[in-house]
Amino acid sequence: MLATLAAEVVGIIVRLIILTESAAIPLRILSGTLFIVAFVSGLVTLLLTPLVLKLRQVVPPRPIVAAACIVGLIPIVTMVLIASQP
């Protein structure tokens, strides 16, 4: 969950640097790589959360589950927003 959030935040920062300045190709590659890492990690988080809720004897607290779902959805929403830009 933390890796997803870290990759997303750094990816957004790099993307903002790219938008404000004419950035070199390596920054564009870094941004894309971080977004892909965040997307895959977020997807895994979303897929494993129901499994954890079903298999654990002691259910995690609701705020933890909610945070996991939100952090898992952020990269997906970001990728949709980036893809919808011309």
RABELHU-V147575 format. One line per field, one symbol per residue. ss: DSSP state (2 for helix, 1 for strand, 0 for the rest). phi: phi as a letter, one per 30 degrees, with the letter a starting at -180 (. if undefined). psi: psi as a letter, one per 20 degrees, with the letter a starting at -180 (. if undefined). A space follows every 50 residues. Layout:
# RABELHU-V147575
ss: ???
phi: ???
psi: ???
This chain:
# RABELHU-V147575
ss: 02222222222222222222000022222222222222222222222222 222220000002222222222222222222222200
phi: .dddddddddddddddddddbdcdeedddddddddddddddddddddded ddddcddcdddedddddddddddedddddddddddd
psi: ghhggghgghggghhhgghhroqrghhgggggghhgggggghggghhhgh gghhhqhopqqghggggggghhhghggghggghiq.
